[in-house]
Amino acid sequence: MFIISRSRVQSSFSVFCRRYSQTFATMSSERAMKRGSACPPPPGPGKLRLYSMRFCPYAQRTRLFLAAKGIEHETINIHLKQKPKWFVLEKNPVGLVPVLEKDGEIVFESLVCNEYLDRVYPEKCLTPSDPAEKMRQSMLLSVFDQMVMSQYYSYLRGSHDNDFSALSKKFGFGLQHLERALTQPFFGGRQPGALDYNLWPWFERFSTIPNRSEELSARRVPRLAAWMERMLEQLAVKACFLPYELYSQFVRSFQAGNPDYDAGLE
Ligand SMILES: N[C@@H](CCC(=O)N[C@@H](CS)C(=O)NCC(=O)O)C(=O)O
C-alpha cells in the first residue's frame, strides 16, 4: 500500500527549504491577498513573480518547475474566495492561479506557465524537444486529467458518495494506462521531466483519500508506486511538499465552505 512517509520527506527537506526560500523568494506575501487589498507594484525589471495559492495543485506544478530549474522569483498568494479586484482585472480574467508576471508580461494556465518557464529560462529544460515525445506526454496528461484527477475533486467536493463505483473504475483504469506508459525510472526518462512534475501534485494528495490507497499499491501499479518513491527523493518535490496535517486542515476548512488559505501561518 502506498503511504507517503511524510516525516522522512520533512526532515530532509526543511534545511533545503529554508535555504531555497532565502535564496529565491526575494519578496513574498505568504498571507493570501484579499478583496480590498492594494495591487502590489509590478516586479522590478527582469524579476519574475508567481501569483499562487499555497494549497493549489496547479500552482504547485509551476512551483515544482521553479524549484527544479532553480529560478529566482517572488510569490504572492491570492485569497480565491475573496479575490482582489486587481487580480481579475490585471492578472487573469478567469481568476485562477497560477499566474506568472515578468517585465509587463502576464502568463496564466499552469501548463502554459511551465512551458513559458522552459522557453524563457532554457537552462535545464524539462519539456521534451522531440515533438513525438511532447505529444505523448500531452496525451498522457489528458488521460490523467480526465480519468484520474476527477477522483480527487470528487473527494474534495464530498460528492464521491453519489457515483463512487464509476469514479473508482475510471480512476483505476487511468492509473493502469499511466502504469503501462512508465517504462523508465521517470516519465521524462532517467530524470524527472515536465510530465513528472505536472502529474505529481495530485499523487502527493491521493494518499489523503480514504479507500483509494489500494489502487495505488505496489501490487496494482508496481511501476507507479516505485516512481512515487523516486519522486519523493527529488529536491524540488521536497521543497514544495505539503505536510499532511496542514493539508488536511485546509481540506477540512474547504469542505466546510470556508477555505483557510492561511492555514498554518502564524
Ligand atoms: N486550468 C487551470 C486550473 C487552475 C485552477 O483551477 N486553480 C484553482 C485553485 S487550485 C483556482 O484558481 N481557483 C479559483 C476559482 O475557481 O475561482 C490551470 O491549469 O492553471
The ligand as a Gaussian input file, in Angstrom:
#p B3LYP/6-31G(d) Opt

LIG

0 1
 N       -6.607000      25.098000     -15.790000
 C       -6.048000      25.885000     -14.721000
 C       -6.693000      25.472000     -13.424000
 C       -6.199000      26.302000     -12.232000
 C       -7.153000      26.235000     -11.060000
 O       -8.237000      25.637000     -11.146000
 N       -6.768000      26.883000      -9.956000
 C       -7.689000      26.991000      -8.842000
 C       -7.001000      26.751000      -7.492000
 S       -6.409000      25.100000      -7.321000
 C       -8.220000      28.411000      -8.783000
 O       -7.508000      29.352000      -9.046000
 N       -9.498000      28.550000      -8.414000
 C      -10.127000      29.820000      -8.249000
 C      -11.541000      29.828000      -8.743000
 O      -12.022000      28.771000      -9.146000
 O      -12.162000      30.887000      -8.730000
 C       -4.532000      25.705000     -14.699000
 O       -4.051000      24.660000     -15.181000
 O       -3.827000      26.625000     -14.259000

